[in-house]
Amino acid sequence: MSFSFFKPSRPKTPQEVVKAIRDSLMALDTKTVVEVKALEKALEEVEKNFSSLRGILSGDGEAEPNADQAVQLALEFCKEDVISLVIHKLHILGWEARKDLLHCWSILLKQKVGETYCFVQYFEDHFELLDSLVVCYDNKEIALHCGSMLRECIKFPSLAKYILESACFELFFKFVELPNFDVASDAFSTFKDLLTKHDSVVSEFLTSHYSEFFDIYERLLTSSNYVTRRQSLKLLSDFLLETPNSHIMKKFILEVRYLKVIMTLLKDSSKNIQISAFHIFKIFVANPNKPQEVKIILARNHEKLLELLHNLSPGKGMIEITYTNVCRYYPLN
């Protein structure tokens, strides 16, 4: 017969785990952080609690994750306002705690009670927290973490819709050109998701905010930064050519100002940008309902366009077709 002097510790309930996380986050206040040792101890406690959370949600090698516990954890996070605490304390957390949090974030967002996603409902009641995540791009220490959290959030249409229509959306036009390449690239990934993940939401947004959006977007297309020009041009093709945005595309190709921008990009020093610009330029050319101003621009630049298209990639597929169409385009009398 074997004897054990130590009883195995009882696993914490979801309520106890969330309470421990909440208490440890609350300990990261100004009174605690005055002393370095006190802060270190508090951060260790936070790290331990997030590690426990990850173990419950993903299993710990000894026990498989429990679906009912995952739902209960999500409910407790919302009930105790831990989501708000996490976002506002993120800049203080250590690397391990942030890593475990990111792992748990997507799992918790997917938890449902009936037809309701607990976290999504919480964000819908506290939309300002999405604004808080967006402005974190200004803090390079946590920008990538917040970016990952944001992209998980905007997989849900209602949350993506809020960000698109909020004042903070305009900040992305700044963030995608930040000097830190990693942060700027991450911001562009989030920006792209916002404009491509939910067709009907994006279509509604572009319809309601057409002028304001493209006025600012033009700055990206004409940026002095090569990466910005290339990414924004490719993204423009991605969302303009989506079927729900056909009415936006038809409106876009009627405007001389945007034809001029695309024609300028056809002359870019980068072959990649030239080809991406071509895929939008061909829509202007193929439009059977060109306004008079567009016809005049094409006629005046007839020779230069022929030369550009010929040098771009003569004799290949759609480029050859567009080349032929421009050849057939005669100057107006």
C-alpha positions in Angstrom: 0.0 0.0 0.0 1.3 3.4 -0.9 0.8 6.5 1.1 1.0 10.1 0.0 1.7 12.9 2.5 0.5 15.5 0.0 -2.9 15.6 -1.5 -3.0 16.7 -5.1 -4.2 20.3 -5.4 -7.8 20.7 -6.5 -8.1 22.2 -10.0 -9.4 25.7 -9.9 -12.8 26.4 -11.2 -13.3 28.8 -14.1 -14.6 31.4 -11.6 -11.5 31.0 -9.5 -9.1 31.3 -12.4 -10.8 34.4 -13.7 -10.9 35.9 -10.2 -7.1 35.2 -9.8 -6.4 36.9 -13.2 -8.6 39.9 -12.3 -6.9 40.3 -8.9 -3.4 40.0 -10.3 -4.2 42.5 -13.0 -5.7 44.9 -10.4 -2.5 44.6 -8.4 -0.6 46.3 -11.3 -1.7 49.7 -10.1 0.4 52.8 -9.3 0.9 51.8 -5.7 2.4 48.5 -6.6 4.6 49.5 -9.5 6.4 52.1 -7.4 8.7 49.4 -6.1 10.5 47.2 -8.6 10.4 44.1 -6.5 6.7 44.5 -5.9 6.1 44.9 -9.7 8.2 41.8 -10.5 6.2 39.7 -8.0 2.9 41.1 -9.4 3.9 40.3 -13.0 5.0 36.8 -12.0 1.5 36.3 -10.6 -0.1 37.5 -13.8 2.1 35.2 -15.8 1.2 32.2 -13.7 -2.5 32.9 -14.0 -2.4 33.3 -17.7 -0.5 30.1 -18.0 -3.3 28.4 -16.0 -5.8 29.9 -18.3 -4.0 28.5 -21.3 -3.8 25.1 -19.7 -7.6 24.9 -19.2 -8.3 26.2 -22.7 -5.8 24.0 -24.6 -5.0 21.2 -22.2 -1.9 20.8 -20.2 -0.6 17.4 -21.4 -2.5 15.6 -18.6 -6.0 16.8 -19.2 -7.8 17.6 -22.4 -9.5 21.0 -22.8 -13.1 21.0 -21.5 -15.6 22.8 -23.8 -18.0 23.7 -20.9 -15.2 25.2 -18.9 -14.1 27.3 -21.9 -17.6 28.8 -22.2 -17.7 29.4 -18.5 -14.3 31.2 -18.6 -15.6 33.4 -21.4 -18.7 34.3 -19.4 -16.6 35.1 -16.3 -14.2 37.3 -18.3 -17.2 39.3 -19.4 -19.0 39.3 -16.1 -15.9 40.5 -14.2 -14.8 43.1 -16.9 -11.5 41.3 -17.2 -11.4 42.0 -21.0 -11.2 45.7 -20.2 -8.5 45.1 -17.6 -6.5 43.0 -20.0 -6.5 45.7 -22.8 -5.6 48.5 -20.4 -2.9 46.6 -18.6 -1.4 45.0 -21.7 1.5 47.5 -21.9 2.7 46.4 -18.4 2.6 42.6 -19.0 5.6 40.6 -19.6 6.4 38.7 -22.9 5.2 35.3 -21.6 2.0 36.6 -20.3 1.2 38.4 -23.6 2.1 35.2 -25.5 -0.3 33.1 -23.4 -3.0 35.8 -23.7 -2.8 35.9 -27.5 -3.1 32.1 -27.6 -6.2 32.2 -25.4 -7.8 35.3 -27.1 -9.0 33.6 -30.2 -10.3 30.6 -28.3 -12.3 32.8 -25.9 -13.7 34.9 -28.8 -15.2 31.8 -30.3 -17.2 30.7 -27.2 -20.9 30.8 -27.6 -24.0 30.6 -25.3 -26.8 29.6 -27.6 -26.3 31.9 -30.7 -24.4 34.6 -28.8 -20.6 35.0 -28.8 -19.9 36.1 -25.2 -16.8 38.2 -26.1 -18.5 39.8 -29.1 -21.5 40.8 -27.1 -19.2 42.3 -24.5 -17.4 44.4 -27.2 -20.7 45.5 -28.7 -21.5 46.9 -25.2 -18.1 48.4 -24.9 -17.1 49.4 -28.4 -14.5 51.9 -27.0 -12.3 49.0 -26.2 -11.8 48.4 -29.9 -10.6 52.0 -30.2 -8.2 51.3 -27.4 -6.8 48.3 -29.3 -6.4 50.4 -32.5 -4.5 53.3 -30.9 -2.0 50.7 -29.4 -0.3 50.8 -32.8 1.3 54.0 -31.5 3.1 51.9 -28.9 5.6 49.7 -30.7 6.1 47.5 -27.6 2.6 46.1 -27.8 1.6 47.0 -31.4 2.0 43.5 -32.8 0.1 42.0 -29.9 -2.8 44.4 -30.3 -2.8 43.9 -34.0 -3.2 40.1 -33.5 -6.1 40.7 -31.0 -7.7 43.2 -33.4 -7.6 40.8 -36.4 -9.3 38.1 -34.3 -12.0 40.6 -33.3 -12.7 41.8 -36.8 -13.5 38.2 -38.0 -16.9 39.2 -36.6 -18.9 41.5 -38.8 -20.4 43.7 -36.1 -16.9 44.5 -34.7 -15.4 45.1 -38.1 -18.3 47.4 -39.0 -17.7 49.5 -35.8 -14.0 50.0 -36.6 -14.7 51.0 -40.2 -17.2 53.6 -39.2 -15.4 54.9 -36.1 -13.1 57.9 -36.0 -10.1 55.6 -35.2 -10.3 54.0 -38.7 -8.6 57.0 -40.2 -5.6 56.3 -38.0 -4.7 53.3 -40.1 -3.7 55.6 -43.0 -1.0 56.9 -40.6 -0.1 53.5 -39.0 0.6 51.8 -42.4 3.4 54.3 -43.0 5.0 54.2 -39.6 8.8 54.1 -39.7 8.9 50.8 -37.9 8.5 48.3 -40.7 7.1 45.4 -38.6 4.5 47.7 -37.0 3.6 49.3 -40.4 3.2 45.8 -42.0 1.1 44.5 -39.2 -1.1 47.6 -39.4 -1.6 47.0 -43.1 -2.6 43.4 -42.5 -5.3 44.6 -40.1 -6.3 47.4 -42.6 -6.6 44.8 -45.4 -8.7 42.5 -43.2 -11.1 45.4 -42.5 -11.6 46.0 -46.2 -11.8 42.4 -47.4 -13.2 40.1 -44.7 -16.9 41.0 -44.8 -18.2 41.9 -48.3 -21.5 43.4 -47.3 -20.1 45.4 -44.5 -17.4 46.8 -46.7 -19.8 47.6 -49.5 -22.1 49.5 -47.2 -19.2 51.4 -45.7 -17.7 52.4 -49.1 -21.1 53.4 -50.4 -21.7 55.7 -47.4 -18.2 57.1 -47.2 -17.0 57.0 -50.8 -15.6 60.5 -51.1 -13.9 60.7 -47.7 -12.4 57.2 -48.0 -10.9 57.6 -51.5 -9.7 61.1 -50.8 -7.4 59.7 -48.1 -6.7 56.4 -49.9 -5.2 58.4 -52.8 -2.5 59.5 -50.4 -1.4 55.9 -50.0 -1.4 55.3 -53.8 0.9 58.4 -54.3 3.1 57.8 -51.2 6.8 58.2 -51.6 7.2 54.8 -49.8 7.5 52.0 -52.3 5.9 49.4 -50.0 2.9 51.6 -49.3 2.3 52.2 -53.0 2.6 48.5 -53.9 0.5 47.2 -51.0 -2.3 49.9 -51.4 -2.5 49.3 -55.1 -2.9 45.6 -54.7 -5.4 46.1 -52.0 -7.4 48.5 -54.2 -7.7 45.7 -56.8 -8.7 43.2 -54.1 -11.7 45.2 -52.8 -12.7 47.0 -56.0 -13.1 43.8 -57.9 -15.3 42.1 -55.4 -18.8 41.6 -56.8 -20.6 43.4 -53.9 -18.4 46.5 -54.7 -19.2 46.6 -58.4 -21.1 49.8 -58.0 -18.1 51.3 -56.2 -15.8 50.2 -59.0 -18.1 51.7 -61.7 -18.1 55.0 -59.8 -14.3 54.9 -59.4 -13.5 54.5 -63.1 -15.6 57.5 -64.0 -13.3 59.8 -62.2 -10.5 61.5 -64.1 -8.4 62.2 -60.9 -8.1 58.4 -60.3 -7.3 57.7 -63.9 -4.4 60.1 -63.6 -3.2 58.5 -60.4 -3.3 55.0 -62.1 -1.6 56.3 -65.2 1.2 57.8 -63.1 1.7 54.4 -61.4 2.0 52.8 -64.8 5.2 54.8 -65.1 6.5 53.8 -61.7 10.1 52.5 -61.6 8.9 49.2 -60.1 7.7 46.6 -62.6 5.5 45.1 -59.9 3.7 48.4 -59.3 3.3 48.9 -63.1 1.6 45.5 -63.5 -0.7 46.1 -60.5 -1.6 49.5 -61.9 -2.3 47.9 -65.3 -5.0 45.6 -63.7 -6.9 48.7 -62.7 -6.1 50.8 -65.8 -7.6 48.1 -68.0 -11.0 48.6 -66.3 -10.9 52.3 -67.3 -10.1 51.3 -70.9 -12.8 48.6 -71.0 -15.5 50.8 -69.6 -18.1 51.2 -72.4 -19.6 54.3 -70.6 -16.5 56.4 -70.3 -17.3 60.0 -69.5 -16.0 62.6 -72.0 -13.2 63.7 -69.7 -11.8 60.2 -69.4 -11.9 59.8 -73.2 -10.0 63.1 -73.6 -7.3 62.0 -71.2 -6.8 58.7 -73.0 -6.8 60.4 -76.4 -4.2 63.0 -75.3 -1.9 60.3 -73.9 -2.5 57.8 -76.7 1.2 57.5 -77.9 2.6 57.4 -74.3 0.1 54.7 -73.3 1.0 52.6 -76.3 4.7 52.8 -75.4 4.1 52.1 -71.7 1.9 49.0 -72.5 4.3 47.8 -75.1 7.2 48.0 -72.7 5.3 46.5 -69.8 4.8 43.1 -71.3 3.8 43.0 -75.0 2.0 40.0 -76.3 0.8 38.5 -73.0 -2.8 37.9 -72.3 -4.9 40.8 -71.1 -2.0 43.2 -71.5 -2.1 42.5 -75.3 -5.9 42.9 -75.4 -5.6 46.3 -73.6 -2.7 47.3 -75.8 -4.9 46.5 -78.9 -7.8 48.5 -77.4 -5.7 51.6 -76.9 -4.3 51.2 -80.4 -7.8 51.3 -81.7 -8.6 54.4 -79.6 -8.4 57.4 -81.9 -8.1 61.0 -80.7 -11.4 62.9 -80.7 -12.1 65.4 -83.4 
